[in-house]
Amino acid sequence: MHTFNDYSPAEKLRQELDAPLFNPLLKKWVGKGELDYEVYLKTQQLLSLQASEEERVSHDELMFQVVHQAQELWLKLGSREAVEVVAELDRDALWAASARLERLVRILRSLEAELGVMETMTPDTYQVIRRSLGNGSGQESPGYNMLRKASEGLEAALERLLARRSRTLLEVYSGGGPDDLKRLCEQFVDVDEAFQGWLYRHFQLVRRTIGVDRSVKALDGLPTQVLAGRMTLPLFRQLWDVRVELTAGWRREGGHSPGARRDGCMEGAMSAAAYAAPARTGGGCPVAHAGFTPTRGES
């Protein structure tokens, strides 16, 4: 015998969502897996990859699975886009590579944003879900490992491009360096920063759910404290190291005293010769960027 709760509005809606739905505009039933949209995207298989309502240990387990499965799909896409960037760089198609790097940045930012959905789960709820996850770890993620491998290919392709142009990173970033290579290198940094932003968001998620401490072990047995170090490991270390090298060669000379007149500064900044001069010229404005000419081994 059914109780009143069996036919509550929520239960009725739940049952309706589990069945095919009639689309009055198309005058077709959607959800049977027969329409072109459903066949192309394999929606029946896709939507059956999560635990059923009867199997879930918590309602939030559906969110947990969907977010992680979506992350794997984005990571797969990101790694394949990286392969195309490698091919484009190797044939010197820099415009195409630049556009694709922008796409990769947006993919990584989508990954970070998705983790915000997970932050709506309270620690006590996750503790329940966690009991059914075995020893699962983010290090086991195929998508994460594919992206790390793809980033190695990206770095190697950038090195080949610089070698063909007979440029070092220090030369690219020095005043008057080639703008096309500088722009490309900055997009590599954008990718790396977005990747680290995703890892930082994950770190914060772990902090919110189980805590970060040497006494708190992840399911793989490692202390959650190690995540703090992982999230700062760059994909493209050389692009970060060159900042240190540039700063080592920085000089105060050629700047302005606070409050001093700066007439004509932008005119100087637009001149390629401005990057080579060591200090002030005879005019009232110091030569733009003269204080940033890198010198190896000096601080």
C-alpha positions as CSV (number, residue, x, y, z in Angstrom):
1,M,0.0,0.0,0.0
2,H,1.4,3.4,-1.0
3,T,1.7,6.2,1.5
4,F,1.0,9.9,0.8
5,N,4.8,10.5,0.6
6,D,5.0,8.1,-2.4
7,Y,3.1,10.6,-4.4
8,S,4.5,13.8,-3.2
9,P,5.2,16.5,-5.8
10,A,8.9,15.9,-5.5
11,E,8.5,12.1,-6.1
12,K,6.1,12.7,-9.0
13,L,8.6,15.1,-10.6
14,R,11.4,12.6,-10.0
15,Q,9.6,9.9,-11.8
16,E,8.7,12.2,-14.7
17,L,12.4,13.1,-15.1
18,D,13.3,9.4,-15.3
19,A,11.0,8.8,-18.2
20,P,11.0,10.1,-21.8
21,L,9.6,13.6,-22.1
22,F,7.3,14.9,-24.9
23,N,8.7,18.1,-26.7
24,P,5.6,20.0,-27.9
25,L,7.6,22.1,-30.4
26,L,9.2,19.0,-32.1
27,K,6.2,16.9,-31.4
28,K,8.6,14.1,-30.5
29,W,9.5,12.1,-27.4
30,V,13.0,13.0,-26.1
31,G,14.9,10.6,-23.9
32,K,14.4,7.4,-25.8
33,G,17.9,7.7,-27.3
34,E,16.5,7.7,-30.9
35,L,16.8,11.3,-32.0
36,D,19.9,12.5,-33.9
37,Y,21.0,14.7,-31.0
38,E,20.8,11.8,-28.6
39,V,22.5,9.4,-31.0
40,Y,25.4,11.7,-31.8
41,L,26.1,12.6,-28.1
42,K,25.4,9.1,-26.9
43,T,23.1,10.7,-24.2
44,Q,21.6,7.4,-23.0
45,Q,25.1,6.0,-22.2
46,L,26.3,9.4,-20.9
47,L,23.4,9.9,-18.5
48,S,23.6,6.3,-17.2
49,L,27.2,6.6,-16.1
50,Q,26.2,7.9,-12.6
51,A,25.0,5.8,-9.7
52,S,21.2,5.4,-9.7
53,E,19.1,7.0,-7.0
54,E,18.8,3.6,-5.2
55,E,22.6,3.1,-5.2
56,R,23.6,6.5,-3.9
57,V,24.8,6.8,-0.3
58,S,23.9,10.5,-0.4
59,H,22.0,12.8,-2.7
60,D,25.2,14.8,-3.2
61,E,26.9,11.8,-4.6
62,L,25.3,12.6,-8.0
63,M,27.0,16.0,-7.9
64,F,30.3,14.5,-6.9
65,Q,30.3,12.0,-9.8
66,V,29.0,14.5,-12.4
67,V,31.6,17.1,-11.5
68,H,34.5,14.6,-11.6
69,Q,33.3,13.0,-14.8
70,A,33.0,16.5,-16.4
71,Q,36.5,17.3,-15.2
72,E,37.8,14.2,-17.0
73,L,36.2,15.3,-20.2
74,W,37.6,18.8,-20.0
75,L,41.0,17.4,-19.2
76,K,40.8,15.1,-22.2
77,L,39.9,18.0,-24.4
78,G,42.7,20.2,-23.0
79,S,45.3,17.5,-23.6
80,R,44.2,17.1,-27.2
81,E,44.2,20.8,-27.8
82,A,47.8,20.8,-26.5
83,V,48.7,18.3,-29.1
84,E,47.4,20.6,-31.8
85,V,49.4,23.5,-30.4
86,V,52.5,21.4,-30.7
87,A,51.8,20.7,-34.4
88,E,51.0,24.4,-35.0
89,L,54.2,25.6,-33.3
90,D,56.3,23.1,-35.2
91,R,55.0,24.4,-38.6
92,D,55.4,28.0,-37.3
93,A,51.6,28.6,-37.4
94,L,51.9,31.1,-34.5
95,W,48.5,32.7,-35.0
96,A,46.7,29.3,-34.9
97,A,48.8,28.3,-31.9
98,S,48.0,31.5,-30.1
99,A,44.3,31.1,-30.6
100,R,44.4,27.5,-29.4
101,L,46.4,28.4,-26.3
102,E,43.6,30.9,-25.5
103,R,41.1,28.0,-25.8
104,L,43.3,25.9,-23.5
105,V,43.3,28.7,-20.9
106,R,39.5,28.8,-21.0
107,I,39.3,25.1,-20.6
108,L,41.4,25.2,-17.5
109,R,39.4,28.1,-16.1
110,S,36.2,26.0,-16.6
111,L,37.8,23.2,-14.6
112,E,38.5,25.6,-11.8
113,A,34.9,27.1,-11.9
114,E,33.4,23.6,-11.7
115,L,35.0,22.9,-8.4
116,G,33.0,25.8,-7.0
117,V,30.0,23.6,-7.3
118,M,31.6,21.0,-5.1
119,E,32.1,23.6,-2.4
120,T,28.4,23.6,-1.8
121,M,28.9,20.1,-0.2
122,T,29.3,20.2,3.6
123,P,32.1,18.2,5.3
124,D,29.7,15.8,7.0
125,T,28.1,14.9,3.7
126,Y,31.5,14.2,2.1
127,Q,32.5,12.0,5.0
128,V,29.6,9.7,4.1
129,I,30.5,9.7,0.4
130,R,34.2,9.2,1.1
131,R,33.6,5.8,2.7
132,S,32.7,4.4,-0.7
133,L,35.6,5.8,-2.7
134,G,38.1,3.1,-1.9
135,N,41.7,4.5,-2.2
136,G,40.9,6.8,-5.1
137,S,43.2,9.8,-5.6
138,G,43.4,12.7,-8.0
139,Q,46.9,11.3,-8.9
140,E,45.0,8.4,-10.5
141,S,43.1,10.7,-12.8
142,P,43.7,9.8,-16.5
143,G,42.9,13.4,-17.5
144,Y,45.3,14.9,-15.0
145,N,48.1,12.6,-16.1
146,M,47.4,13.2,-19.8
147,L,47.5,17.0,-19.3
148,R,50.9,16.8,-17.5
149,K,52.2,14.7,-20.3
150,A,50.8,17.0,-23.0
151,S,52.4,20.0,-21.2
152,E,55.8,18.3,-21.6
153,G,55.2,18.2,-25.4
154,L,54.2,21.9,-25.3
155,E,57.4,22.9,-23.5
156,A,59.5,20.9,-26.0
157,A,57.7,22.6,-28.9
158,L,58.3,26.0,-27.5
159,E,62.0,25.2,-27.1
160,R,62.2,24.0,-30.8
161,L,60.5,27.3,-31.9
162,L,63.0,29.4,-29.9
163,A,65.9,27.4,-31.4
164,R,64.7,28.0,-34.9
165,R,64.5,31.7,-34.2
166,S,67.9,31.6,-32.5
167,R,66.5,33.2,-29.4
168,T,66.7,32.5,-25.7
169,L,63.9,33.3,-23.3
170,L,66.0,36.0,-21.8
171,E,66.4,37.6,-25.2
172,V,62.6,37.3,-25.8
173,Y,61.8,39.1,-22.6
174,S,64.6,41.7,-22.8
175,G,63.6,45.2,-24.0
176,G,63.0,45.2,-27.8
177,G,62.6,41.4,-27.9
178,P,60.4,39.9,-30.7
179,D,56.8,40.7,-29.9
180,D,55.3,37.6,-31.5
181,L,57.5,35.2,-29.4
182,K,56.9,37.3,-26.3
183,R,53.1,37.2,-26.8
184,L,53.3,33.4,-27.3
185,C,55.4,32.9,-24.2
186,E,52.9,35.0,-22.2
187,Q,50.1,32.8,-23.3
188,F,52.1,29.8,-22.1
189,V,52.3,31.5,-18.8
190,D,48.5,32.1,-18.9
191,V,48.0,28.4,-19.4
192,D,50.4,27.6,-16.5
193,E,48.7,30.1,-14.2
194,A,45.2,28.7,-15.0
195,F,46.5,25.2,-14.3
196,Q,47.9,26.3,-10.9
197,G,44.7,28.1,-10.2
198,W,42.8,24.9,-10.7
199,L,45.1,23.1,-8.4
200,Y,44.7,25.8,-5.8
201,R,40.9,25.6,-6.0
202,H,41.2,21.9,-5.5
203,F,43.5,22.5,-2.5
204,Q,40.8,24.8,-1.0
205,L,38.1,22.2,-1.7
206,V,40.1,19.6,0.3
207,R,40.6,22.1,3.0
208,R,36.9,22.7,3.3
209,T,35.9,19.0,3.3
210,I,38.5,17.1,5.2
211,G,41.1,19.7,6.3
212,V,44.7,20.2,5.5
213,D,47.2,18.9,8.1
214,R,50.0,16.4,8.4
215,S,47.7,14.3,10.5
216,V,45.0,14.2,7.8
217,K,45.6,11.5,5.2
218,A,44.0,11.5,1.7
219,L,42.6,8.2,0.5
220,D,45.9,7.3,-1.1
221,G,47.6,7.6,2.3
222,L,49.5,10.8,1.7
223,P,49.0,13.7,4.1
224,T,46.8,16.4,2.6
225,Q,49.6,18.9,3.5
226,V,51.5,17.8,0.4
227,L,48.9,19.4,-1.8
228,A,50.3,22.8,-0.8
229,G,53.5,22.0,-2.6
230,R,51.9,20.4,-5.6
231,M,49.7,23.4,-6.5
232,T,52.7,25.6,-6.9
233,L,54.7,23.3,-9.2
234,P,54.6,25.0,-12.7
235,L,54.2,23.2,-16.0
236,F,56.7,25.5,-17.7
237,R,59.4,26.2,-15.1
238,Q,61.7,28.1,-17.5
239,L,59.1,30.7,-18.2
240,W,59.0,31.5,-14.5
241,D,62.7,31.3,-14.0
242,V,63.4,33.9,-16.6
243,R,61.5,36.4,-14.4
244,V,64.1,35.8,-11.7
245,E,66.9,36.2,-14.2
246,L,65.4,39.5,-15.4
247,T,65.0,40.8,-11.9
248,A,68.6,39.9,-11.1
249,G,69.8,42.3,-13.8
250,W,67.4,45.1,-12.9
251,R,68.8,48.6,-12.1
252,R,67.3,51.6,-10.4
253,E,69.1,54.0,-12.8
254,G,66.9,55.6,-15.5
255,G,63.8,55.9,-13.3
256,H,62.0,59.0,-12.0
257,S,62.0,60.5,-8.5
258,P,58.4,60.3,-7.1
259,G,56.6,63.5,-8.1
260,A,59.1,64.5,-10.9
261,R,57.9,65.6,-14.3
262,R,57.6,62.9,-16.9
263,D,57.2,64.8,-20.1
264,G,57.8,62.8,-23.3
265,C,58.1,59.5,-21.6
266,M,55.8,57.6,-23.9
267,E,57.6,58.9,-27.0
268,G,60.8,57.4,-25.5
269,A,59.0,54.2,-24.7
270,M,57.9,53.7,-28.4
271,S,61.5,53.9,-29.6
272,A,63.4,50.6,-30.1
273,A,66.6,52.5,-29.3
274,A,65.2,53.2,-25.8
275,Y,65.8,49.7,-24.8
276,A,69.5,49.7,-25.5
277,A,70.5,53.0,-23.8
278,P,71.9,52.4,-20.3
279,A,70.7,55.6,-18.6
280,R,69.4,59.1,-19.0
281,T,69.7,61.0,-22.2
282,G,70.1,64.8,-22.3
283,G,66.3,65.3,-22.2
284,G,64.1,65.7,-19.1
285,C,62.7,62.1,-19.4
286,P,64.9,59.1,-18.6
287,V,65.0,56.6,-21.5
288,A,62.1,54.2,-21.0
289,H,62.9,50.8,-19.6
290,A,66.6,51.5,-19.4
291,G,66.6,50.2,-15.8
292,F,65.4,46.8,-17.0
293,T,68.2,45.9,-19.3
294,P,69.2,42.4,-18.0
295,T,72.7,41.7,-16.8
296,R,73.6,38.1,-16.0
297,G,74.9,37.3,-12.6
298,E,74.2,40.7,-11.0
299,S,71.7,41.7,-8.3
